């Protein structure tokens, strides 16, 4: 056999042996990564991040153009807590989840109602004649006219007053002190001014007309007479009211009556001056309801030295109420109301949330009283709670927004 073919066969055998050794060494040196890599959890379904009811069996886009979020089966501690869900910090940030603590504090409520400005009845006088007669002269002509104390109001002629003056003159002629005192007292009781009695005593001349003067300063109201009117003791001639302090009568619904007590602070403003407010207090709570409106009337008192508040004005009133005790409260925006119950989403910590039923008592302006279901220090979700509540209300077999530990995908939910 020639020498050259033997050399060729030897070289071929060496090359084949080297190739075989190379592949065998690679096979035993490098582990089977496919077998070593643990199985990646497979999503159960995909859900729209902004619509909990939109689900698909494969990845895609939501109606709003957002990537669907994969949902995995439970594999963490939420499996032992039915209804609990867990979401990643990225999803919490994207949804804008905010929480607040349940705490004991006064429950403040602002009752908005309307009222009407009125005269202060405590400082209002009604003018009636003490005798029957005729109004000979009227010094005040219109309602609303201001008067000062001891200002002349009207002159009246009355046969009774003439007879009473004659009795005083007769007592003076007889110099009978008892008769003089009795006649003087009668004239005073018939509303004859002291100056007129003194003038009669000195001049011994009877006045046919007697002038009546204002007993206090104020504003003339309810002017019901004119010159020449015949009046009797039961005739209300006019009234004099003061404006340095006024009343405002407001009405409150019967269901709010338990919150209203005497001395509560109130704030009032009027349409003609919306930038100005008047602070005041509840002066009196009427004991009976208004039959026509079924409301509780409250009386407010306001200082009116500037005379800006005028009777019969329409006013807006805010009554500031506050509970005497400190109930357990949560923000109003945390409450999820339905026809059957009231719920909140409880923040359990570490991205875990759960929807629970609670019992609500009184409502305030920003907070509500919790009767049962929560304890002080519990944190409730105040934003994005509707989406979390929808997830928590699903069957406990599936917890949407659940993620196992690992890397984060585009939806913000992590997996292996």
Buried (B, 14 or more C-beta within 10 A) or exposed (E): EEEEEEEEEEEEEEEEEEEEEEEEEEEEEEEEEEEEEEEEBEBBBBBBBBBBEBBEEEBEEBEEEBBBBBBBBBBBEBBEBEBBBBBBEBBBEBBEBBBBEBEEEBBBBEBEBEBBBBBBEEBBEEBEBBBBBBBBBBBBEEEEEEBEEEEBBBBBBBEEBBEBBEBBBEBBEEEEEEBBEEBBEBBEEBBBBEEBBEEBEEEEEBBEBBBBBBEBBBBBBBBEBEEEBEBEEEBEBBBBBBBEBBBBBBBBEEEBBEBBEEEBEBBBBBEEEEEEEBEBEBBEBEEEBEEEEEBBBBBBBBEBEEEBBBBEBEBBBBBEBEBEEEBBBBBBBBBBEEEEEBBBBBBBEEBBBBBBEBEBBBBBEEBBBBEEBBEEEBBBBBBBBEBBBBBBEBEBEBBBBBBBEEEBBEBBBBBB
